[in-house]
Amino acid sequence: TRMSHPFGPGARDEAFKVASEENKDKKFGWENAVVLAATVKIDRAAADAWLPKPALNISDVDEAILFVAWYRDSFCCGAYHEAALLLKVTVDGRRALHCPWMLVDKDRSMIAGREVLGFPKKLASNISLVVDGEEVSSNERLAKLDPAELRAVFPPGASIEASVTREGVELLRL
């Protein structure tokens, strides 16, 4: 699937639907996620070396997107954390995003994301998303809130920190 859809499900022309009885009308996606995303400057030459040639090239924008997320629920895998690097690229003269690196903290989300959707997922030892000093995923109160209530919990100016470790090495801190 990685070669047939190199940019993940967003590159598909048709809608991606979950094939199960309980989710027969539900489209691919996640609801009520908590996400910290940052646009960062990149070394274009170093980033370009990560791309499959000649299909992809770094775009004229020397930026990438880093994100760390906690999905309270997903269409296939329950709750899990995820972190990724998204490079701004061009393919056939069009701008797109390419994900060369993604970590998750549950094996089921790794398998679904890698084997079904084509993302380059690996397991992280720990992914943490902390808002105002509290780890979001361990907050039982947050897990029960509806979307409007969840948005109200994170006021403007809240302190948000995220980190990702794999095999004892810190790979990312936002």
CNS distance restraints for C-alpha pairs under 8 A (distance, minus, plus):
assign (resid   1 and name CA) (resid   5 and name CA) 5.99 0.50 0.50
assign (resid   1 and name CA) (resid   6 and name CA) 7.77 0.50 0.50
assign (resid   1 and name CA) (resid 115 and name CA) 7.05 0.50 0.50
assign (resid   1 and name CA) (resid 116 and name CA) 6.72 0.50 0.50
assign (resid   1 and name CA) (resid 117 and name CA) 6.75 0.50 0.50
assign (resid   1 and name CA) (resid 118 and name CA) 5.36 0.50 0.50
assign (resid   2 and name CA) (resid   6 and name CA) 5.17 0.50 0.50
assign (resid   2 and name CA) (resid   8 and name CA) 7.68 0.50 0.50
assign (resid   2 and name CA) (resid 117 and name CA) 7.44 0.50 0.50
assign (resid   2 and name CA) (resid 118 and name CA) 4.29 0.50 0.50
assign (resid   2 and name CA) (resid 119 and name CA) 7.05 0.50 0.50
assign (resid   3 and name CA) (resid 118 and name CA) 7.94 0.50 0.50
assign (resid   5 and name CA) (resid   9 and name CA) 7.02 0.50 0.50
assign (resid   5 and name CA) (resid  11 and name CA) 6.49 0.50 0.50
assign (resid   5 and name CA) (resid  12 and name CA) 7.02 0.50 0.50
assign (resid   5 and name CA) (resid 117 and name CA) 7.97 0.50 0.50
assign (resid   5 and name CA) (resid 118 and name CA) 6.92 0.50 0.50
assign (resid   6 and name CA) (resid  11 and name CA) 7.72 0.50 0.50
assign (resid   6 and name CA) (resid  98 and name CA) 7.80 0.50 0.50
assign (resid   6 and name CA) (resid 118 and name CA) 6.91 0.50 0.50
assign (resid   7 and name CA) (resid  11 and name CA) 5.59 0.50 0.50
assign (resid   7 and name CA) (resid  97 and name CA) 6.96 0.50 0.50
assign (resid   7 and name CA) (resid  98 and name CA) 5.77 0.50 0.50
assign (resid   7 and name CA) (resid  99 and name CA) 7.24 0.50 0.50
assign (resid   7 and name CA) (resid 118 and name CA) 7.88 0.50 0.50
assign (resid   7 and name CA) (resid 119 and name CA) 7.91 0.50 0.50
assign (resid   8 and name CA) (resid  12 and name CA) 7.64 0.50 0.50
assign (resid   8 and name CA) (resid 117 and name CA) 5.74 0.50 0.50
assign (resid   8 and name CA) (resid 118 and name CA) 5.77 0.50 0.50
assign (resid   8 and name CA) (resid 119 and name CA) 6.27 0.50 0.50
assign (resid   9 and name CA) (resid  16 and name CA) 6.91 0.50 0.50
assign (resid   9 and name CA) (resid 117 and name CA) 6.23 0.50 0.50
assign (resid  12 and name CA) (resid  16 and name CA) 7.68 0.50 0.50
assign (resid  15 and name CA) (resid  27 and name CA) 7.37 0.50 0.50
assign (resid  16 and name CA) (resid  27 and name CA) 6.17 0.50 0.50
assign (resid  16 and name CA) (resid  28 and name CA) 5.70 0.50 0.50
assign (resid  17 and name CA) (resid  24 and name CA) 7.66 0.50 0.50
assign (resid  17 and name CA) (resid  25 and name CA) 7.35 0.50 0.50
assign (resid  17 and name CA) (resid  26 and name CA) 6.48 0.50 0.50
assign (resid  17 and name CA) (resid  27 and name CA) 4.67 0.50 0.50
assign (resid  17 and name CA) (resid  28 and name CA) 5.61 0.50 0.50
assign (resid  18 and name CA) (resid  23 and name CA) 6.31 0.50 0.50
assign (resid  18 and name CA) (resid  24 and name CA) 6.45 0.50 0.50
assign (resid  18 and name CA) (resid  25 and name CA) 7.69 0.50 0.50
assign (resid  18 and name CA) (resid  26 and name CA) 6.44 0.50 0.50
assign (resid  18 and name CA) (resid  27 and name CA) 6.17 0.50 0.50
assign (resid  18 and name CA) (resid  28 and name CA) 6.22 0.50 0.50
assign (resid  18 and name CA) (resid  75 and name CA) 7.46 0.50 0.50
assign (resid  19 and name CA) (resid  23 and name CA) 7.11 0.50 0.50
assign (resid  19 and name CA) (resid  24 and name CA) 6.11 0.50 0.50
assign (resid  20 and name CA) (resid  24 and name CA) 5.41 0.50 0.50
assign (resid  23 and name CA) (resid  75 and name CA) 7.84 0.50 0.50
assign (resid  28 and name CA) (resid  75 and name CA) 6.58 0.50 0.50
assign (resid  29 and name CA) (resid  74 and name CA) 6.68 0.50 0.50
assign (resid  29 and name CA) (resid  75 and name CA) 6.29 0.50 0.50
assign (resid  30 and name CA) (resid  71 and name CA) 6.78 0.50 0.50
assign (resid  30 and name CA) (resid  73 and name CA) 6.50 0.50 0.50
assign (resid  30 and name CA) (resid  74 and name CA) 4.82 0.50 0.50
assign (resid  30 and name CA) (resid  75 and name CA) 6.46 0.50 0.50
assign (resid  31 and name CA) (resid  71 and name CA) 7.33 0.50 0.50
assign (resid  31 and name CA) (resid  72 and name CA) 7.39 0.50 0.50
assign (resid  31 and name CA) (resid  73 and name CA) 6.61 0.50 0.50
assign (resid  31 and name CA) (resid  74 and name CA) 6.92 0.50 0.50
assign (resid  32 and name CA) (resid  71 and name CA) 6.99 0.50 0.50
assign (resid  32 and name CA) (resid  72 and name CA) 6.41 0.50 0.50
assign (resid  32 and name CA) (resid  73 and name CA) 7.61 0.50 0.50
assign (resid  32 and name CA) (resid 146 and name CA) 7.78 0.50 0.50
assign (resid  32 and name CA) (resid 147 and name CA) 5.73 0.50 0.50
assign (resid  32 and name CA) (resid 150 and name CA) 7.61 0.50 0.50
assign (resid  33 and name CA) (resid  69 and name CA) 6.86 0.50 0.50
assign (resid  33 and name CA) (resid  70 and name CA) 5.79 0.50 0.50
assign (resid  33 and name CA) (resid  71 and name CA) 4.54 0.50 0.50
assign (resid  33 and name CA) (resid  72 and name CA) 5.92 0.50 0.50
assign (resid  33 and name CA) (resid  73 and name CA) 7.79 0.50 0.50
assign (resid  34 and name CA) (resid  69 and name CA) 5.60 0.50 0.50
assign (resid  34 and name CA) (resid  70 and name CA) 5.26 0.50 0.50
assign (resid  34 and name CA) (resid  71 and name CA) 6.53 0.50 0.50
assign (resid  34 and name CA) (resid  72 and name CA) 7.97 0.50 0.50
assign (resid  35 and name CA) (resid  67 and name CA) 6.81 0.50 0.50
assign (resid  35 and name CA) (resid  68 and name CA) 5.82 0.50 0.50
assign (resid  35 and name CA) (resid  69 and name CA) 4.23 0.50 0.50
assign (resid  35 and name CA) (resid  70 and name CA) 6.46 0.50 0.50
assign (resid  36 and name CA) (resid  67 and name CA) 5.53 0.50 0.50
assign (resid  36 and name CA) (resid  68 and name CA) 5.36 0.50 0.50
assign (resid  36 and name CA) (resid  69 and name CA) 6.28 0.50 0.50
assign (resid  36 and name CA) (resid 160 and name CA) 7.72 0.50 0.50
assign (resid  36 and name CA) (resid 162 and name CA) 7.54 0.50 0.50
assign (resid  37 and name CA) (resid  65 and name CA) 6.80 0.50 0.50
assign (resid  37 and name CA) (resid  66 and name CA) 5.64 0.50 0.50
assign (resid  37 and name CA) (resid  67 and name CA) 4.14 0.50 0.50
assign (resid  37 and name CA) (resid  68 and name CA) 6.52 0.50 0.50
assign (resid  38 and name CA) (resid  65 and name CA) 5.66 0.50 0.50
assign (resid  38 and name CA) (resid  66 and name CA) 5.34 0.50 0.50
assign (resid  38 and name CA) (resid  67 and name CA) 6.32 0.50 0.50
assign (resid  39 and name CA) (resid  63 and name CA) 6.49 0.50 0.50
assign (resid  39 and name CA) (resid  64 and name CA) 5.71 0.50 0.50
assign (resid  39 and name CA) (resid  65 and name CA) 4.55 0.50 0.50
assign (resid  39 and name CA) (resid  66 and name CA) 6.46 0.50 0.50
assign (resid  40 and name CA) (resid  63 and name CA) 5.42 0.50 0.50
assign (resid  40 and name CA) (resid  64 and name CA) 5.41 0.50 0.50
assign (resid  40 and name CA) (resid  65 and name CA) 6.16 0.50 0.50
assign (resid  40 and name CA) (resid  66 and name CA) 7.30 0.50 0.50
assign (resid  41 and name CA) (resid  62 and name CA) 5.86 0.50 0.50
assign (resid  41 and name CA) (resid  63 and name CA) 4.48 0.50 0.50
assign (resid  41 and name CA) (resid  64 and name CA) 6.45 0.50 0.50
assign (resid  42 and name CA) (resid  47 and name CA) 7.00 0.50 0.50
assign (resid  42 and name CA) (resid  62 and name CA) 5.61 0.50 0.50
assign (resid  42 and name CA) (resid  63 and name CA) 5.38 0.50 0.50
assign (resid  42 and name CA) (resid  64 and name CA) 6.52 0.50 0.50
assign (resid  43 and name CA) (resid  47 and name CA) 6.15 0.50 0.50
assign (resid  43 and name CA) (resid  62 and name CA) 7.19 0.50 0.50
assign (resid  44 and name CA) (resid  48 and name CA) 5.86 0.50 0.50
assign (resid  44 and name CA) (resid  58 and name CA) 6.77 0.50 0.50
assign (resid  44 and name CA) (resid  62 and name CA) 6.02 0.50 0.50
assign (resid  45 and name CA) (resid  49 and name CA) 6.37 0.50 0.50
assign (resid  46 and name CA) (resid  50 and name CA) 7.19 0.50 0.50
assign (resid  47 and name CA) (resid  51 and name CA) 7.30 0.50 0.50
assign (resid  47 and name CA) (resid  58 and name CA) 7.21 0.50 0.50
assign (resid  47 and name CA) (resid  87 and name CA) 7.62 0.50 0.50
assign (resid  48 and name CA) (resid  57 and name CA) 6.28 0.50 0.50
assign (resid  48 and name CA) (resid  58 and name CA) 5.53 0.50 0.50
assign (resid  50 and name CA) (resid 100 and name CA) 7.04 0.50 0.50
assign (resid  51 and name CA) (resid  56 and name CA) 6.00 0.50 0.50
assign (resid  51 and name CA) (resid  57 and name CA) 6.76 0.50 0.50
assign (resid  51 and name CA) (resid  58 and name CA) 7.98 0.50 0.50
assign (resid  51 and name CA) (resid 100 and name CA) 7.59 0.50 0.50
assign (resid  52 and name CA) (resid  56 and name CA) 5.93 0.50 0.50
assign (resid  53 and name CA) (resid  57 and name CA) 7.40 0.50 0.50
assign (resid  55 and name CA) (resid  91 and name CA) 6.22 0.50 0.50
assign (resid  55 and name CA) (resid  92 and name CA) 7.79 0.50 0.50
assign (resid  56 and name CA) (resid  89 and name CA) 6.34 0.50 0.50
assign (resid  56 and name CA) (resid  90 and name CA) 5.90 0.50 0.50
assign (resid  56 and name CA) (resid  91 and name CA) 5.30 0.50 0.50
assign (resid  57 and name CA) (resid  89 and name CA) 5.37 0.50 0.50
assign (resid  57 and name CA) (resid  90 and name CA) 5.40 0.50 0.50
assign (resid  57 and name CA) (resid  91 and name CA) 6.91 0.50 0.50
assign (resid  58 and name CA) (resid  62 and name CA) 7.75 0.50 0.50
assign (resid  58 and name CA) (resid  87 and name CA) 7.33 0.50 0.50
assign (resid  58 and name CA) (resid  88 and name CA) 6.13 0.50 0.50
assign (resid  58 and name CA) (resid  89 and name CA) 4.32 0.50 0.50
assign (resid  58 and name CA) (resid  90 and name CA) 6.21 0.50 0.50
assign (resid  59 and name CA) (resid  88 and name CA) 5.67 0.50 0.50
assign (resid  59 and name CA) (resid  89 and name CA) 4.40 0.50 0.50
assign (resid  59 and name CA) (resid  90 and name CA) 5.23 0.50 0.50
assign (resid  59 and name CA) (resid  95 and name CA) 6.84 0.50 0.50
assign (resid  61 and name CA) (resid  88 and name CA) 7.02 0.50 0.50
assign (resid  62 and name CA) (resid  88 and name CA) 7.80 0.50 0.50
assign (resid  63 and name CA) (resid  87 and name CA) 7.20 0.50 0.50
assign (resid  63 and name CA) (resid  88 and name CA) 6.62 0.50 0.50
assign (resid  64 and name CA) (resid  85 and name CA) 6.98 0.50 0.50
assign (resid  64 and name CA) (resid  86 and name CA) 5.65 0.50 0.50
assign (resid  64 and name CA) (resid  87 and name CA) 4.71 0.50 0.50
assign (resid  64 and name CA) (resid  88 and name CA) 5.82 0.50 0.50
assign (resid  65 and name CA) (resid  85 and name CA) 5.87 0.50 0.50
assign (resid  65 and name CA) (resid  86 and name CA) 5.03 0.50 0.50
assign (resid  65 and name CA) (resid  87 and name CA) 6.60 0.50 0.50
assign (resid  66 and name CA) (resid  83 and name CA) 7.40 0.50 0.50
assign (resid  66 and name CA) (resid  84 and name CA) 5.74 0.50 0.50
assign (resid  66 and name CA) (resid  85 and name CA) 4.75 0.50 0.50
assign (resid  66 and name CA) (resid  86 and name CA) 6.37 0.50 0.50
assign (resid  67 and name CA) (resid  83 and name CA) 5.44 0.50 0.50
assign (resid  67 and name CA) (resid  84 and name CA) 5.53 0.50 0.50
assign (resid  67 and name CA) (resid  85 and name CA) 6.87 0.50 0.50
assign (resid  68 and name CA) (resid  81 and name CA) 7.34 0.50 0.50
assign (resid  68 and name CA) (resid  82 and name CA) 5.69 0.50 0.50
assign (resid  68 and name CA) (resid  83 and name CA) 4.23 0.50 0.50
assign (resid  68 and name CA) (resid  84 and name CA) 6.76 0.50 0.50
assign (resid  68 and name CA) (resid 127 and name CA) 7.91 0.50 0.50
assign (resid  68 and name CA) (resid 129 and name CA) 7.17 0.50 0.50
assign (resid  68 and name CA) (resid 162 and name CA) 6.56 0.50 0.50
assign (resid  68 and name CA) (resid 163 and name CA) 7.88 0.50 0.50
assign (resid  69 and name CA) (resid  81 and name CA) 5.52 0.50 0.50
assign (resid  69 and name CA) (resid  82 and name CA) 5.17 0.50 0.50
assign (resid  69 and name CA) (resid  83 and name CA) 6.26 0.50 0.50
assign (resid  69 and name CA) (resid 129 and name CA) 7.26 0.50 0.50
assign (resid  70 and name CA) (resid  79 and name CA) 7.34 0.50 0.50
assign (resid  70 and name CA) (resid  80 and name CA) 5.84 0.50 0.50
assign (resid  70 and name CA) (resid  81 and name CA) 4.39 0.50 0.50
assign (resid  70 and name CA) (resid  82 and name CA) 6.49 0.50 0.50
assign (resid  70 and name CA) (resid 129 and name CA) 7.24 0.50 0.50
assign (resid  70 and name CA) (resid 136 and name CA) 7.67 0.50 0.50
assign (resid  70 and name CA) (resid 137 and name CA) 6.77 0.50 0.50
assign (resid  71 and name CA) (resid  78 and name CA) 7.92 0.50 0.50
assign (resid  71 and name CA) (resid  79 and name CA) 5.35 0.50 0.50
assign (resid  71 and name CA) (resid  80 and name CA) 5.45 0.50 0.50
assign (resid  71 and name CA) (resid  81 and name CA) 6.20 0.50 0.50
assign (resid  71 and name CA) (resid  82 and name CA) 7.97 0.50 0.50
assign (resid  72 and name CA) (resid  78 and name CA) 7.08 0.50 0.50
assign (resid  72 and name CA) (resid  79 and name CA) 4.65 0.50 0.50
assign (resid  72 and name CA) (resid  80 and name CA) 6.92 0.50 0.50
assign (resid  72 and name CA) (resid 137 and name CA) 7.69 0.50 0.50
assign (resid  72 and name CA) (resid 143 and name CA) 6.53 0.50 0.50
assign (resid  73 and name CA) (resid  77 and name CA) 7.28 0.50 0.50
assign (resid  73 and name CA) (resid  78 and name CA) 4.65 0.50 0.50
assign (resid  73 and name CA) (resid  79 and name CA) 4.60 0.50 0.50
assign (resid  73 and name CA) (resid  80 and name CA) 7.56 0.50 0.50
assign (resid  74 and name CA) (resid  78 and name CA) 5.19 0.50 0.50
assign (resid  74 and name CA) (resid  79 and name CA) 6.53 0.50 0.50
assign (resid  76 and name CA) (resid 109 and name CA) 7.70 0.50 0.50
assign (resid  76 and name CA) (resid 112 and name CA) 7.62 0.50 0.50
assign (resid  77 and name CA) (resid 108 and name CA) 5.98 0.50 0.50
assign (resid  77 and name CA) (resid 109 and name CA) 5.54 0.50 0.50
assign (resid  77 and name CA) (resid 112 and name CA) 7.86 0.50 0.50
assign (resid  80 and name CA) (resid 104 and name CA) 7.12 0.50 0.50
assign (resid  80 and name CA) (resid 105 and name CA) 6.23 0.50 0.50
assign (resid  80 and name CA) (resid 106 and name CA) 6.18 0.50 0.50
assign (resid  80 and name CA) (resid 109 and name CA) 7.40 0.50 0.50
assign (resid  81 and name CA) (resid 104 and name CA) 5.59 0.50 0.50
assign (resid  81 and name CA) (resid 105 and name CA) 5.67 0.50 0.50
assign (resid  81 and name CA) (resid 106 and name CA) 7.68 0.50 0.50
assign (resid  81 and name CA) (resid 127 and name CA) 6.21 0.50 0.50
assign (resid  81 and name CA) (resid 128 and name CA) 7.75 0.50 0.50
assign (resid  82 and name CA) (resid 102 and name CA) 7.16 0.50 0.50
assign (resid  82 and name CA) (resid 103 and name CA) 5.64 0.50 0.50
assign (resid  82 and name CA) (resid 104 and name CA) 4.37 0.50 0.50
assign (resid  82 and name CA) (resid 105 and name CA) 6.80 0.50 0.50
assign (resid  82 and name CA) (resid 127 and name CA) 7.17 0.50 0.50
assign (resid  83 and name CA) (resid 102 and name CA) 5.64 0.50 0.50
assign (resid  83 and name CA) (resid 103 and name CA) 5.26 0.50 0.50
assign (resid  83 and name CA) (resid 104 and name CA) 6.51 0.50 0.50
assign (resid  83 and name CA) (resid 127 and name CA) 7.61 0.50 0.50
assign (resid  83 and name CA) (resid 164 and name CA) 7.38 0.50 0.50
assign (resid  84 and name CA) (resid  99 and name CA) 7.11 0.50 0.50
assign (resid  84 and name CA) (resid 101 and name CA) 5.73 0.50 0.50
assign (resid  84 and name CA) (resid 102 and name CA) 4.22 0.50 0.50
assign (resid  84 and name CA) (resid 103 and name CA) 6.37 0.50 0.50
assign (resid  85 and name CA) (resid  99 and name CA) 5.86 0.50 0.50
assign (resid  85 and name CA) (resid 100 and name CA) 6.72 0.50 0.50
assign (resid  85 and name CA) (resid 101 and name CA) 5.56 0.50 0.50
assign (resid  85 and name CA) (resid 102 and name CA) 6.54 0.50 0.50
assign (resid  86 and name CA) (resid  97 and name CA) 5.85 0.50 0.50
assign (resid  86 and name CA) (resid  98 and name CA) 5.45 0.50 0.50
assign (resid  86 and name CA) (resid  99 and name CA) 4.62 0.50 0.50
assign (resid  86 and name CA) (resid 100 and name CA) 7.07 0.50 0.50
assign (resid  86 and name CA) (resid 101 and name CA) 7.75 0.50 0.50
assign (resid  87 and name CA) (resid  97 and name CA) 5.50 0.50 0.50
assign (resid  87 and name CA) (resid  98 and name CA) 5.16 0.50 0.50
assign (resid  87 and name CA) (resid  99 and name CA) 6.28 0.50 0.50
assign (resid  87 and name CA) (resid 100 and name CA) 7.66 0.50 0.50
assign (resid  88 and name CA) (resid  95 and name CA) 7.04 0.50 0.50
assign (resid  88 and name CA) (resid  96 and name CA) 6.01 0.50 0.50
assign (resid  88 and name CA) (resid  97 and name CA) 4.82 0.50 0.50
assign (resid  88 and name CA) (resid  98 and name CA) 6.55 0.50 0.50
assign (resid  89 and name CA) (resid  95 and name CA) 5.72 0.50 0.50
assign (resid  89 and name CA) (resid  96 and name CA) 5.32 0.50 0.50
assign (resid  89 and name CA) (resid  97 and name CA) 5.74 0.50 0.50
assign (resid  89 and name CA) (resid  98 and name CA) 6.54 0.50 0.50
assign (resid  90 and name CA) (resid  94 and name CA) 5.19 0.50 0.50
assign (resid  90 and name CA) (resid  95 and name CA) 4.47 0.50 0.50
assign (resid  90 and name CA) (resid  96 and name CA) 5.80 0.50 0.50
assign (resid  91 and name CA) (resid  95 and name CA) 6.53 0.50 0.50
assign (resid  91 and name CA) (resid  96 and name CA) 7.02 0.50 0.50
assign (resid  99 and name CA) (resid 119 and name CA) 7.02 0.50 0.50
assign (resid  99 and name CA) (resid 120 and name CA) 7.31 0.50 0.50
assign (resid 100 and name CA) (resid 120 and name CA) 6.37 0.50 0.50
assign (resid 101 and name CA) (resid 120 and name CA) 5.92 0.50 0.50
assign (resid 101 and name CA) (resid 121 and name CA) 6.89 0.50 0.50
assign (resid 102 and name CA) (resid 119 and name CA) 7.34 0.50 0.50
assign (resid 102 and name CA) (resid 120 and name CA) 5.90 0.50 0.50
assign (resid 102 and name CA) (resid 121 and name CA) 4.81 0.50 0.50
assign (resid 102 and name CA) (resid 122 and name CA) 6.47 0.50 0.50
assign (resid 103 and name CA) (resid 110 and name CA) 7.86 0.50 0.50
assign (resid 103 and name CA) (resid 121 and name CA) 5.31 0.50 0.50
assign (resid 103 and name CA) (resid 122 and name CA) 4.93 0.50 0.50
assign (resid 103 and name CA) (resid 123 and name CA) 5.48 0.50 0.50
assign (resid 103 and name CA) (resid 124 and name CA) 5.53 0.50 0.50
assign (resid 104 and name CA) (resid 109 and name CA) 6.93 0.50 0.50
assign (resid 104 and name CA) (resid 110 and name CA) 6.22 0.50 0.50
assign (resid 104 and name CA) (resid 121 and name CA) 6.76 0.50 0.50
assign (resid 104 and name CA) (resid 122 and name CA) 6.37 0.50 0.50
assign (resid 104 and name CA) (resid 123 and name CA) 5.19 0.50 0.50
assign (resid 104 and name CA) (resid 124 and name CA) 5.64 0.50 0.50
assign (resid 104 and name CA) (resid 127 and name CA) 7.55 0.50 0.50
assign (resid 105 and name CA) (resid 109 and name CA) 7.87 0.50 0.50
assign (resid 105 and name CA) (resid 110 and name CA) 7.88 0.50 0.50
assign (resid 105 and name CA) (resid 123 and name CA) 5.57 0.50 0.50
assign (resid 105 and name CA) (resid 124 and name CA) 5.33 0.50 0.50
assign (resid 105 and name CA) (resid 125 and name CA) 6.82 0.50 0.50
assign (resid 105 and name CA) (resid 126 and name CA) 6.58 0.50 0.50
assign (resid 105 and name CA) (resid 127 and name CA) 6.70 0.50 0.50
assign (resid 106 and name CA) (resid 110 and name CA) 6.38 0.50 0.50
assign (resid 106 and name CA) (resid 123 and name CA) 6.96 0.50 0.50
assign (resid 107 and name CA) (resid 111 and name CA) 6.12 0.50 0.50
assign (resid 107 and name CA) (resid 123 and name CA) 6.82 0.50 0.50
assign (resid 108 and name CA) (resid 112 and name CA) 6.14 0.50 0.50
assign (resid 109 and name CA) (resid 113 and name CA) 5.78 0.50 0.50
assign (resid 110 and name CA) (resid 114 and name CA) 5.84 0.50 0.50
assign (resid 110 and name CA) (resid 121 and name CA) 5.46 0.50 0.50
assign (resid 110 and name CA) (resid 122 and name CA) 6.28 0.50 0.50
assign (resid 110 and name CA) (resid 123 and name CA) 6.83 0.50 0.50
assign (resid 111 and name CA) (resid 115 and name CA) 5.47 0.50 0.50
assign (resid 111 and name CA) (resid 116 and name CA) 7.35 0.50 0.50
assign (resid 111 and name CA) (resid 121 and name CA) 7.90 0.50 0.50
assign (resid 112 and name CA) (resid 116 and name CA) 5.15 0.50 0.50
assign (resid 112 and name CA) (resid 117 and name CA) 6.65 0.50 0.50
assign (resid 113 and name CA) (resid 117 and name CA) 4.94 0.50 0.50
assign (resid 113 and name CA) (resid 118 and name CA) 6.18 0.50 0.50
assign (resid 113 and name CA) (resid 119 and name CA) 5.54 0.50 0.50
assign (resid 113 and name CA) (resid 120 and name CA) 7.79 0.50 0.50
assign (resid 113 and name CA) (resid 121 and name CA) 6.64 0.50 0.50
assign (resid 114 and name CA) (resid 118 and name CA) 4.65 0.50 0.50
assign (resid 114 and name CA) (resid 119 and name CA) 4.69 0.50 0.50
assign (resid 114 and name CA) (resid 120 and name CA) 5.69 0.50 0.50
assign (resid 114 and name CA) (resid 121 and name CA) 5.56 0.50 0.50
assign (resid 115 and name CA) (resid 119 and name CA) 7.81 0.50 0.50
assign (resid 123 and name CA) (resid 166 and name CA) 7.48 0.50 0.50
assign (resid 124 and name CA) (resid 164 and name CA) 7.02 0.50 0.50
assign (resid 124 and name CA) (resid 165 and name CA) 6.03 0.50 0.50
assign (resid 124 and name CA) (resid 166 and name CA) 4.69 0.50 0.50
assign (resid 124 and name CA) (resid 167 and name CA) 7.51 0.50 0.50
assign (resid 125 and name CA) (resid 164 and name CA) 7.78 0.50 0.50
assign (resid 125 and name CA) (resid 165 and name CA) 5.56 0.50 0.50
assign (resid 125 and name CA) (resid 166 and name CA) 4.61 0.50 0.50
assign (resid 125 and name CA) (resid 167 and name CA) 5.95 0.50 0.50
assign (resid 125 and name CA) (resid 168 and name CA) 7.33 0.50 0.50
assign (resid 126 and name CA) (resid 163 and name CA) 7.94 0.50 0.50
assign (resid 126 and name CA) (resid 164 and name CA) 5.81 0.50 0.50
assign (resid 126 and name CA) (resid 165 and name CA) 5.24 0.50 0.50
assign (resid 126 and name CA) (resid 166 and name CA) 6.74 0.50 0.50
assign (resid 127 and name CA) (resid 162 and name CA) 7.43 0.50 0.50
assign (resid 127 and name CA) (resid 163 and name CA) 5.81 0.50 0.50
assign (resid 127 and name CA) (resid 164 and name CA) 4.55 0.50 0.50
assign (resid 127 and name CA) (resid 165 and name CA) 6.53 0.50 0.50
assign (resid 128 and name CA) (resid 135 and name CA) 6.76 0.50 0.50
assign (resid 128 and name CA) (resid 161 and name CA) 7.92 0.50 0.50
assign (resid 128 and name CA) (resid 162 and name CA) 5.38 0.50 0.50
assign (resid 128 and name CA) (resid 163 and name CA) 5.29 0.50 0.50
assign (resid 128 and name CA) (resid 164 and name CA) 6.53 0.50 0.50
assign (resid 129 and name CA) (resid 135 and name CA) 5.77 0.50 0.50
assign (resid 129 and name CA) (resid 136 and name CA) 5.95 0.50 0.50
assign (resid 129 and name CA) (resid 137 and name CA) 7.58 0.50 0.50
assign (resid 129 and name CA) (resid 160 and name CA) 7.35 0.50 0.50
assign (resid 129 and name CA) (resid 161 and name CA) 5.91 0.50 0.50
assign (resid 129 and name CA) (resid 162 and name CA) 4.48 0.50 0.50
assign (resid 129 and name CA) (resid 163 and name CA) 6.86 0.50 0.50
assign (resid 130 and name CA) (resid 134 and name CA) 5.11 0.50 0.50
assign (resid 130 and name CA) (resid 135 and name CA) 4.31 0.50 0.50
assign (resid 130 and name CA) (resid 136 and name CA) 5.71 0.50 0.50
assign (resid 130 and name CA) (resid 160 and name CA) 5.68 0.50 0.50
assign (resid 130 and name CA) (resid 161 and name CA) 5.11 0.50 0.50
assign (resid 130 and name CA) (resid 162 and name CA) 6.18 0.50 0.50
assign (resid 131 and name CA) (resid 135 and name CA) 6.52 0.50 0.50
assign (resid 131 and name CA) (resid 136 and name CA) 6.54 0.50 0.50
assign (resid 131 and name CA) (resid 154 and name CA) 7.53 0.50 0.50
assign (resid 131 and name CA) (resid 158 and name CA) 6.71 0.50 0.50
assign (resid 131 and name CA) (resid 159 and name CA) 5.65 0.50 0.50
assign (resid 131 and name CA) (resid 160 and name CA) 4.54 0.50 0.50
assign (resid 131 and name CA) (resid 161 and name CA) 6.55 0.50 0.50
assign (resid 132 and name CA) (resid 158 and name CA) 5.95 0.50 0.50
assign (resid 132 and name CA) (resid 159 and name CA) 4.85 0.50 0.50
assign (resid 132 and name CA) (resid 160 and name CA) 6.31 0.50 0.50
assign (resid 133 and name CA) (resid 159 and name CA) 7.48 0.50 0.50
assign (resid 133 and name CA) (resid 160 and name CA) 7.97 0.50 0.50
assign (resid 134 and name CA) (resid 139 and name CA) 7.60 0.50 0.50
assign (resid 135 and name CA) (resid 139 and name CA) 6.74 0.50 0.50
assign (resid 136 and name CA) (resid 142 and name CA) 7.32 0.50 0.50
assign (resid 137 and name CA) (resid 142 and name CA) 7.91 0.50 0.50
assign (resid 137 and name CA) (resid 143 and name CA) 7.68 0.50 0.50
assign (resid 139 and name CA) (resid 143 and name CA) 6.76 0.50 0.50
assign (resid 140 and name CA) (resid 144 and name CA) 6.85 0.50 0.50
assign (resid 141 and name CA) (resid 145 and name CA) 6.79 0.50 0.50
assign (resid 142 and name CA) (resid 150 and name CA) 6.67 0.50 0.50
assign (resid 145 and name CA) (resid 149 and name CA) 5.65 0.50 0.50
assign (resid 145 and name CA) (resid 150 and name CA) 5.62 0.50 0.50
assign (resid 146 and name CA) (resid 150 and name CA) 6.07 0.50 0.50
assign (resid 147 and name CA) (resid 151 and name CA) 6.31 0.50 0.50
assign (resid 148 and name CA) (resid 152 and name CA) 6.51 0.50 0.50
assign (resid 149 and name CA) (resid 153 and name CA) 6.55 0.50 0.50
assign (resid 150 and name CA) (resid 154 and name CA) 7.33 0.50 0.50
assign (resid 151 and name CA) (resid 155 and name CA) 7.81 0.50 0.50
assign (resid 154 and name CA) (resid 158 and name CA) 6.25 0.50 0.50
assign (resid 161 and name CA) (resid 173 and name CA) 7.43 0.50 0.50
assign (resid 161 and name CA) (resid 174 and name CA) 5.70 0.50 0.50
assign (resid 162 and name CA) (resid 172 and name CA) 7.84 0.50 0.50
assign (resid 162 and name CA) (resid 173 and name CA) 5.64 0.50 0.50
assign (resid 162 and name CA) (resid 174 and name CA) 5.11 0.50 0.50
assign (resid 163 and name CA) (resid 170 and name CA) 7.31 0.50 0.50
assign (resid 163 and name CA) (resid 171 and name CA) 7.65 0.50 0.50
assign (resid 163 and name CA) (resid 172 and name CA) 5.39 0.50 0.50
assign (resid 163 and name CA) (resid 173 and name CA) 4.34 0.50 0.50
assign (resid 163 and name CA) (resid 174 and name CA) 6.41 0.50 0.50
assign (resid 164 and name CA) (resid 170 and name CA) 5.87 0.50 0.50
assign (resid 164 and name CA) (resid 171 and name CA) 5.62 0.50 0.50
assign (resid 164 and name CA) (resid 172 and name CA) 5.10 0.50 0.50
assign (resid 164 and name CA) (resid 173 and name CA) 6.61 0.50 0.50
assign (resid 165 and name CA) (resid 169 and name CA) 5.31 0.50 0.50
assign (resid 165 and name CA) (resid 170 and name CA) 4.25 0.50 0.50
assign (resid 165 and name CA) (resid 171 and name CA) 5.49 0.50 0.50
assign (resid 165 and name CA) (resid 172 and name CA) 7.18 0.50 0.50
assign (resid 166 and name CA) (resid 170 and name CA) 6.62 0.50 0.50
assign (resid 166 and name CA) (resid 171 and name CA) 7.02 0.50 0.50
